[in-house]
Amino acid sequence: MLISGNEAQMTYKVNQIRTASKDQLLLMIYDIGISATKIAKNAIKDENNEMANKELQRAQAALRELMNALDVSAGEWANTLMSLYEFMHEQLVKANVSKDPDLIESVKLMLEELRAVWEEAIEKSRVESFAQEEMDHGEVRPQGGFDFAG
């Protein structure tokens, strides 16, 4: 039995999500929000209000997921981030009512910046974790230059 391209793509996406780490899922949610804001902004320019509405709701859903995933007991930074998520959500609701592409663009830029910060933090954590594992196992790697010890 052959499956269509759309079904194959959907199966791939489902498997990608099922096997993703928490860090990867976080970045995927940001990607969904960013993509949805881009599509919504273009839909408004094309006067396709139905598509704009659908994509703005998708971006709002991504922000709600980010809010639900955030542990506000982690400290002041988490409360600040929650306030920013709430602000972005409100901006998208306003943008959906007014069909204002500038509001959408500002949210898209914030999402892109936050995604980049999270990606950097995840990578830094991964590198530090790897280095700690090597130290725990007594492995020492040369820190640059050449290793002539052979």
N, C-alpha and C positions, 0 to 999 in steps of 0.2 A: 504494500500500500504506500503510495507516494503522499507526501505531505506538502502543502503549499509553502511558498517562501515566507508568508506571514506566520504560519504555524511553526515553522522551523525557527524563525526569529524569536517568537514568543517562548518557545521551549528553551532556547539559548538564554534568554533574559531570566526566565524562572530559575534555571540551573545556576546562573551567575549569582543571583540573589541568595539562593539556598546555600551556596558554598562560600559566600563572602564573610570576611571577618567584620567585627563591629566597626572597625576603622573604615573599611571599604564601604560598608553600608552608609556610614555618615557621609562620605564623599559622594556616593551615589545619590543621596537625597539632595545634597547641594546641586549636583548636576541636573537633577530633575527640575529643581526650582529655577536654575539659570536657563535651562532650555525652554521651559514654559514661559519665562518672561520675555525671552527673545522672540518666540513665536507669537506671543500676545501683542507685543509691540508692532511687529510686522503686520499682524492681522488688523490692528487699528489703522495703520497706514493704508491698508488695502480696503478699509471700511467693511471688514468682515467681523461684525460685532459678535456673531455666534461663536466663531473660533476664538476671538479675544476673550470672551467670557469663559469658555471651556478651559483655556490655557491659564488664565488668571486664577481660576478655581484650583487648577492643578498646582500652581505655584503656592497658593494659600495652603493647600493640603501638605505640600512639602514643608512649609514653615511650621505647620501644626505638628508634623512628625518630629522636626528638630526641637520644638518646645517640649513635646512629650518625652523625648530621649534625654533632655538636659536634666542633670542632677543638680538642682538649685541648692542643695545642702553642701555642695563642693566649695562654696566660698563666695565672696563678693563678686568675683569675676563672672560666676555663673548667673548671679542675679542681674548683673549688667547685661550679659548676653541675652538673657530672657527678655529684658526690657527692649533690647534691639530687635529681637525676633518679633515681639508684639508690635513694635513700631512699623516694621516692614510689612507685617500682615495687614495692619490698618491702612498703610499706604496702598497696598494692592486692592483692598476693598474700595477705597476712594477712587483708584484708577479704573476699577471696573465700572463704577457708577458714572464717572466723568469721561471715561475713555481718554485719559491723559497719558500719552506715551512718555512724558518726562518723569512722571511718578514711577512708572514701570522701569525706566532706565536707571533711576536712582537706586531702586531695590536690587536690580540686576547687578549693578556695580558693587553694592554692599555684599551680596551673596558671593560674587566672584572673589572679593577681598577676603571674606571670612573663610571661604573654601581654601584659598591659598595659605592662610594662616594655619588652618587645621592640617592641611597636607604637610606643611613644614614641621608642625609639632609632632605629627604621627611619624614622619621620617626620623626626626631627632630622637624620639622615644625608641624607635626600632634600632637605630644605631647604638644608642646607649645600652639597650637591653642586650644586644649582640656582644658589645664590648664587655659587659658585666658577666655574661655567660663564659666568655673566653677567660676572663680573670678567675672565675670560679673553678674552671677546669685546668688552671695553671698554664694555659696556652698564651704565649707571648709572640706577637707578630712584630716584625720590624716596622719602625715608624718612618718609612721613607728611605730614599737612597737605594743602594744596592746591597744585596745579601750575598756575600762571597763565601759564606760558610759551607755551602754545597753539601 
